[in-house]
């Protein structure tokens, strides 16, 4: 197998940055407003579970962009999940 292009990590980190940064507006909006009515609790439970597994995969394959992106995305999405969970619990 030939050596991978030096451009490959740049593509990986760029993709990781874009997908991770996409969660910042939602996390900030949720934290500032506290409004979670339009957020699906099930979706965020599944999403956070998937992010954990992608993070484990990144660790097992020593893939820097995967590890970094999933660690940051997990923090942001967990904040949204926690606020959504808390709002649902209070409304019961």
N, C-alpha and C positions, 0 to 999 in steps of 0.2 A: 504494500500500500504506500503510495507516495506521501511525502510530508504535506500536511494540510497547509493551505494558504495562510500567510500571516494576517490576511484580512478576515479570516474566520472568527477569531476572538472579538474583533471590532464589530462584526455583524451581531455576534451573540450578546455582547454588552450593550449595543445600541438597542436591540430588540428587548432585552431585559429592562433597560432604562425606560423605554416607551411604555411597555405594559405595566411596569411598576408605578410610574408617575401617573398613569391613568387613574389610579385609585386615590390619589391625593385629594382631588376636588370632592369626591363623594365622602371620604373620611372627614375632611374639614367641615363640609356642610352638615353632616350627621352630628359631629361633635359640637358644632356651634348652635345648631337649631334644636337638636334633640329629637327631631322629627324622623321617625323610622317607619311611618305608616306605609310608605310605598316600597319598603324593602322586604323581600321574601326571606324569612328565617331559614326555611329549608334550603333555599339556594345557597345562602351563605354558609350553612353547616356543611353542605356538600363541597362547596368551593374551598373552604378552609381545609377540609380533609384532603382534597386533591392537592392543594398547595403543600401540605405537610409531606405527602407522598412524593411530589416532584422535588421537594427539598432533600428528602432521603435519597432519591435517585441521583440528584446532583452530588450529594456527598459520596455515594458509592462509586460514582463514575468520575469523581474529582473534577466536575464541570463548574468552573468559577462563575460564569454568567448565571447558570441555573441556581447555584447556591445563593448568590447575592440577591437575585431577583425574587426568589421564593422566600427568603428570610424577611426581606423588606415588605413584600406583598402580604405575607402572613401577619405581620404586625398591623398593617393598615386594615386588612380585611377582618382581623380579629377585633379591632376597635369597633368596627361597624357591627359585627356579629354580637359583641357584648352589649352594645347599646340597644340593638334590636331585641335581643333576648330579654334584657332588663325591662324594656317597654312592654313586651308581651306579658311578662310575669306580673307587672304592676296592674295591667288591665284585667287580670283574672279575678 
